[in-house]
Every structure is written in C-alpha cells, then in structure tokens.
Amino acid sequence: MHPSLLETLSAWLLVVAFTISLAYELWRATAKAGTSRHDSLPAFLIQDLWLYLVAAIVIVLLFTGVSFAAWVGLVFSALVVLVSVFYYNPVIMLERKPGLIDWVEDLLYTGLLFVVVAFLVLEVAGFRLR
C-alpha cells in the first residue's frame, strides 16, 4: 500500500524532529555532561535511546503506508507531546539550566510534533491532500 501525502509529510517531519532531538541530546550528553543527572552518555543510553528506536519504527510505518500507520503515528506523537509539555519542560528542562539552544530545540521539536499530530488527525478523519 502507498502512504498518503499526510502520512509521508508526517514521516518527514518526524525525521526532522528526531534528528534535531538526537543531535541535541548527544550534545547535552557530551559537551554539557554533568550539568544535570540527564546529561551523560549513560543517561542518554538508558533514558533516551529507546525513544529514537520507537520513533524509527513509527517513521518506517508511515513511509510504507501500512493500514494502521496513521493511528500509530498519531498516538505516538500525541504521547510525546504530552510528555514534553507535562514532564520534560517542567522537570528535565529546568534541571538542565536551559539556555537559548535548549529552548530553541525544545520549541522546534515540540512544534514539529504538534504539526504531525494535526496532520495525522486529518488523516484518520479521512481528509486527503491532492
């Protein structure tokens, strides 16, 4: 089956969002190591790596257009937005003593995920781009 345009756009946005996030988290784990309990390579491997693996699976599902891909992508993206807004920002972000780079990354990452959620809501509602 071929993915819809909304699924393909969502997959590309997830690629961009998680590439930004991965680069940021690796930067925090190396250049900012020790700033908080979240900023080290062991913390990255234990706390973050699984998220990138799940994101990769979701991205592949969206690119391949399997019948349930939009639902999986929607649930995944919505959960990540909720975690970002209600846990990451008030807990982890503040422990990291954020600077400009931290806030820019957070806004880009979360904003892209919001767009993915919107696209996939349209997809599961039956809206089609031509």
N, C-alpha and C positions, 0 to 999 in steps of 0.2 A: 504494500500500500504506500502511496505517496503522501508525505506530510502536507498539511495545508500551509498557506502562506503565514498565517498567525503562529502555527507551530514552529515553522522554520525561523521566523523572526524572533520568537521566544527563545529558541535554542541558541541563536547567535547572541542575543542579549545575555543569556546565562553564561555563554563562553566569555564574553567581555567582563561581566560582573565577577565571575570566579577567577579569571586571570588577574584582574586588579586585586582581588582579595588575597589570592595566593602570593602575589608579589609583595603585597603589604605585610602579610603575616610572616613571610620569610625575612623581610627587612626587620620587623619587630623582633623576631627570634634571633637575629644575628647582630645587627647594628644597635639595637635597643635592648639586648639581652640583660636581664637583671633589673630592668626598670620596674617590672611587676612580676607576680608569680606566673603570669601568662606569657611572658617574653623570654622564651628559651627554646632551643631545638627540641628537648624532650617534651616540653609542654605542647609545642606545635604537633609533634608526632602523636601524642596521646589525645589531645583535645581537638585538633583541627583536621588532621589528615582524613579521618572518616568522612567528614563533610564534603571534601573535594571528591572522594570516591563516589559518594551518593550523587553528587551534582553531575559527575561524568556519566553515570548511568542514566540519569534523567535527560541529559543533553542528547545522548545517543538515542533514547526512546523518541524524543521529539524529532530528531533529524530523520529517523527511519519511519515515522508516521504510524507506529502501531496503534491499534484502535483505542487503547486506554492512555496513550501518552499525554494527551492534554490534561486529563484528570490527575495523573501522577505529577506532572509538572506544576499544575495549579496547587495541589495540596502541599507539595514540597516547597514551592516558592512562598506560599502564604505562611507556612510554618517558619521559614527562615526570616521572613519579615517580622513576624510576631516575636521571635526570639531576639532579633536585632533591636526592636523597639522596646521590649519589656524586660530584657535581661542584659544583652550586650551593652547597650548605651548606658543604662543606669548603674551597672556593676563593673563590667570588664573595662569599658572605655574610661570610666573615671579612675579606676585603679592604675591605668596606664599613663596618667598625667598627660592627656592629649594635647597635641599641638596642631598647627594648621594642616599638616599632612594627614594626621589621624582623622580630623573632621572632614576633610575633602574626600578621603577614601570612604569613610562611612556614608556620607551623603550620596556619592556616586553609586556605591554598592547597593545601598538600600533603595535608592531611587530607581535603579535599573530593575531591581526585583519587584518593585511596585508596578512598573510598566509590564513586566512579564505576567504578573497576576492579572492586570487589566486585560492584556491580550488573551490570556487563557480563559478568563471568564467569558469574553466574547466568543471564543472558540467553542466552549462547552455549551454556550447558549445557542449555537447554531449560526452565528454571524460569519460571513465569508467575505474576504477581500478578493477583489478580482484583479 
